[in-house]
């Protein structure tokens, strides 16, 4: 019940997060080339001065995701829609 209260108290943050995720999913769906360009530009790797080697290990997720960015966009929009529906139902019950 504690997590339900947190969600209700932070309703604006939840809706803003869902909106941002929906925008990213829509961007990936509508314009895969620009999405790939933005992902490549924002995915620059910065040296963390080898504080912890595990954090410096690079995992290539860009390759598979960028090949299928439209599928990623559809899945993100579906997930956001589902979470938004469940969150709205939760708020409706809490009211």
C-alpha positions as CSV (number, residue, x, y, z in Angstrom):
1,X,0.0,0.0,0.0
2,X,3.0,2.3,0.6
3,X,3.9,2.2,-3.1
4,X,0.4,3.1,-4.1
5,X,0.5,6.2,-1.8
6,X,3.9,7.2,-3.3
7,X,2.4,7.0,-6.8
8,X,-0.6,9.0,-5.9
9,X,1.5,11.7,-4.1
10,X,3.8,11.9,-7.1
11,X,1.2,11.9,-9.8
12,X,2.8,14.7,-11.8
13,X,6.2,13.1,-11.9
14,X,4.7,9.8,-13.0
15,X,2.7,11.5,-15.9
16,X,5.8,13.5,-16.9
17,X,7.9,10.3,-17.0
18,X,5.3,8.5,-19.0
19,X,5.0,11.4,-21.4
20,X,8.8,11.6,-21.9
21,X,8.9,7.8,-22.6
22,X,6.0,8.1,-25.0
23,X,7.8,10.9,-26.8
24,X,11.0,8.9,-27.2
25,X,9.0,5.9,-28.4
26,X,7.1,8.0,-30.9
27,X,10.4,9.6,-32.1
28,X,11.9,6.1,-32.6
29,X,8.8,5.0,-34.5
30,X,8.4,8.0,-36.8
31,X,12.0,8.9,-37.6
32,X,14.4,6.0,-37.2
33,X,17.3,7.7,-38.9
34,X,17.1,10.8,-36.7
35,X,16.7,8.6,-33.7
36,X,19.9,6.7,-34.6
37,X,21.7,10.0,-35.1
38,X,20.6,11.3,-31.7
39,X,21.5,8.0,-30.1
40,X,24.9,8.0,-31.6
41,X,25.6,11.6,-30.6
42,X,24.3,11.3,-27.0
43,X,26.0,7.9,-26.6
44,X,29.5,9.3,-26.5
45,X,31.6,7.4,-24.0
46,X,33.3,9.4,-21.2
47,X,36.3,8.0,-19.3
48,X,35.4,7.5,-15.7
49,X,39.1,7.4,-14.7
50,X,38.9,3.7,-14.1
51,X,37.4,4.1,-10.6
52,X,35.5,0.9,-11.0
53,X,36.3,-1.3,-14.0
54,X,32.8,-2.7,-14.1
55,X,31.4,0.8,-14.9
56,X,33.9,1.2,-17.7
57,X,32.7,-1.9,-19.5
58,X,30.8,-1.0,-22.6
59,X,27.8,-3.0,-23.6
60,X,26.7,-2.5,-27.1
61,X,23.0,-2.1,-27.1
62,X,22.9,0.6,-29.8
63,X,23.5,-1.8,-32.6
64,X,20.5,-4.1,-32.1
65,X,18.2,-1.4,-30.9
66,X,19.0,1.0,-33.8
67,X,18.4,-1.7,-36.3
68,X,14.9,-2.2,-34.9
69,X,14.0,1.3,-33.7
70,X,10.5,1.1,-35.1
71,X,9.8,-2.0,-33.1
72,X,11.3,-0.3,-30.1
73,X,9.1,2.7,-30.6
74,X,6.0,0.5,-30.9
75,X,6.9,-1.5,-27.8
76,X,7.6,1.7,-25.8
77,X,4.3,3.2,-26.8
78,X,2.5,0.0,-25.9
79,X,4.3,-0.1,-22.5
80,X,3.5,3.5,-21.8
81,X,-0.1,3.0,-22.7
82,X,-0.4,0.0,-20.5
83,X,1.3,1.7,-17.5
84,X,-0.8,4.9,-18.0
85,X,-4.0,2.8,-18.1
86,X,-3.0,0.9,-14.9
87,X,-1.9,4.2,-13.2
88,X,-5.2,5.9,-14.2
89,X,-7.2,2.9,-12.9
90,X,-5.2,3.0,-9.6
91,X,-6.0,6.7,-9.2
92,X,-9.6,6.1,-10.0
93,X,-9.8,3.4,-7.2
94,X,-7.9,5.7,-4.8
95,X,-10.3,8.6,-5.3
